[in-house]
Amino acid sequence: MTITYIHHSGYLLETEQALLLFDFVEGALPPLDPAKDLFVFVSHRHEDHFSPKIFDLAATHPRIRFILSDDIWQNKVPEHLHGLSWFMDPGNVLEWKEGGGLRVTAFKSTDEGVAFMVETGGYTIYHAGDLNNWRWNGEELAWNNNMSTNYRRELEKIKASGFHPDVAMVPLDGRQEDLFYLGLDDFMRIVGAEMVFPMHFWEDFSVIPALKKLDCSAEYRDRVADIRKDGQRFCFPAFPDNRSGGETT
């Protein structure tokens, strides 16, 4: 499987039979193989996660499906694509035979929309959307504590469902200042993943090496992808001599 970091929270994953495009808003897409089924995921309606331009992909890719959070208004979907669009709210599970077989489970975000757990081609893939430990300096302690409780509760649900992703895409947002690492750290400690790909860092790539310097990341830092630019491509499983990311381009 190849993983391409597009921009912000946008990722493209390619297996032998399917293309999985998550939260694509802007940036350059790599070529999309028209022989493969394309599944386009949108975690919620925020403009840094959802753009109506995703529907333009249907004009050039004949085997497309849209999996959208149910907080996105249905009138945002062009009428001719209603039959190719599915809306998910937390707890929903959808399955397709196409793409080599694909099963999607939605979990509740601590902000808007959902997080996606996708099982396909022998892989388990997680995209958090805005499911994160959104603690902020200056916010009331009770609010922050409630945020952490709700986030960890949802992670425990994921763990209890038996999921341990091969690849996880999780926020690492420098706007949270010294609290930037909490959500990803919680995720790796409670759920875990073979490889974790940071996202939602607003072009501040420095948060990735900053995380790896923290003592708390010692147990998993070699499983955090070293993303340094838009369009960077990785291979999973990673190359044996480059466990931290398996970069191919």
N, C-alpha and C positions, 0 to 999 in steps of 0.2 A: 504494500500500500504506500502511496505517496501522499504527502501532506504539504500544501502550499499555503503560506501565510500571505494573504492578499493585502489587508489593511484593517487596522483597528480590531474589530471582532470578526472579520471576514476570513474564512478558511475554505479551501477546496481540498477534499479528500478523494482519492481515486483508487478503487479496488479493481480486480480483474473484470468485473461486470457492471460496476456502478460508479457514478459521480455524485458526490455529496457536497453541496454548496451551502455554507452557513453564513447568515447575516451579512450578505454582500450588499454594500452600499456604494463604495467607490474603490478605485484601484484597478489595475490591469488583470484581467482574467487570463490564465493560460489557455491554450487551445482545448476545446471540449470535444472529445471523441463522440461523433454522432451515432456511433454504433452502440454506445452505452446508455443505460437509463440514467437520467439526470434528476436528482431529488434536490429541490431548493427549499431550505429551511429558513424560517424567520422566527426568532425567539420572542419578539414583541414589537410594539409600534413606534418606539423612540426612533427619531430620525437618524441616529447613528447606528441603527440596527436594521431598519426597514426603509427601502426605497422602491417605489412603484416600477422603477426601471428593470427590476428583476423579471417582470412579465414580458419584456422585450426578448428575452432569451427563447421564448416559445417560437419566435419567427424563424430561428435558425437551428433549433434543436428539437427534433420531432418526438423524442421520447422523454418528455419532461413532466414532472409532478411538483406541486407546491404544497409544503407542509407548514402551516402558519399558526402562530398563537391566536387564540380566539379573542384577544383584545384588539386585533386588527379588524377594522370594519370590512364587512363583506363587499361593500360597494367600492372598495379600493381595488378589487380584483376585476379585470375586464370580463365582460359578460361571456365572451367566447371561451374563457378559461375556467369558468365555474366548475365544469366537470373534471378538471384536472387539479382542483384545489381542495385541500382538507384543512379544517381548523381543529386545533387541539387545546384543551384546557388541562389543568393538573389532574393526573390520574388516568388520563386517556391512554389507550394503547391501540396502535394501528399497525396493520401488516399488509405487505404486498408480496406477490410472487415475483414481480419484476425485479431486475437488478440482482438476480441470483438469490432473491429472498431477502426481505428487509422488514424489521420489526422496530417500531418507535414507541418509546414510553416517555410521557411528559411529566415533569416535576414542577412544583410551585416555586416561582421566583420570590426573592425577598424584595423585589422592586416590581416591575411590570412583567406580565407574560409568563413564560415557561423556560425550563431547561430541557434539553433533549438527550435521551439515551437511545442510541441507535445500534442495533445488532444486525450485522450483514457480513457475508463472506467469511465467517469465522472470526470476525473482529467485533469488539464492543467499543463504541465511540461516544464520548460525552461532550456536549457543548453547553456551557453554563448559561448562555445569554447574560442576564443581569442577576442571576442567582449568586449572591456574594455576601460576605460579612461587611456590610456598608457602615462601619463605625467611622465617625468623623470627630476630629478635634473641635471642641467648641459646642458640640451637641450635648444635650442633657444626658447624664449618666444613665438614667432609667431608660431613655430611648436607645442608647447604644447597647445596653445590656439586653434589652428586648430584641434588638437586631441580631446579636450574637446567638441568643437562645433560639430564635426562629431559624436562623441559618443552619445551626448545628442540628436542629431537629429534622430539617429537610435532608441533610447529609445522612443522618441516621436512617431515614426512610430509604434512601438510595442503597445504603449498605445492607439494610435488612432485606431488600429486594434481591440481594445476591449479586449485585453488579460490582465488578472490579474492572474498570475500563482499560483497554490497551492504550488508547489515546484519549486524553482529556484536554479540553480547551477551557481555561479558567481565567477570570479577571485578575489583573495585577495593576492596580490603578494608583499612580503616583500622587494624584490629587488628595489621597487620604494621608499624605505625609508619612509620619513614622508608623502609621497603621496600615500601610499599603499591602503588606504581605499576609495579613490575617486570613483572608478568605482562601487563598491558595494553600496556606499552611494548614488550615483546618481541613480542607479537602484532602490533602495528601495524608493527613494523620487519621482521618475517619474513614474515607472511602479508598483513597490511593489509586494509582494508575501506573502502568508500565512506562509511559512517557506523558509529561504534562507540557502543554503549549500555552504560554501566557498570551493574554489578549486584553483589549480595552485599556491599553496604556497610553493612548493619545500621542503616539509617535515618540514617546520618551522611552527609548530602548534601554536606557541606563538602569531601569528598575530591575531588569533581569539579572545582571551581574550583582546589583545591590542585594537582591534576595539571596543569591548564592554565597554571599559573604556573611550572611547572618548565621549564627550558631544553630538556630532552629531548623535550618534547611540541611543540616549535615547528613541526615538519613536519606534524603531524596534529591539533593542538588544535582547529582549526575544524571537524573531523569528529567531535568528541566531543559527544554530546547533552548539553544542559544540563538535567539532571533535577533538579527542585526539590521534587517532591511525588509521593505515590502517586496513581495514576489519570491522570497526565499523558500526553497523547496527542501523537503526532508523525506527520508525513507524510513518506513517501519516494517519489520524490525530494523533497528539501527544497525549500522555496520559494527562488527565486533570491536574494531579499534577506535570507534567513535560513538560510545554509548550515549553521550550527551547530544542527541539530536539527529545523528545520521544524515547530515546535510549532503545534498547531492548537487545543488547549484547555489 
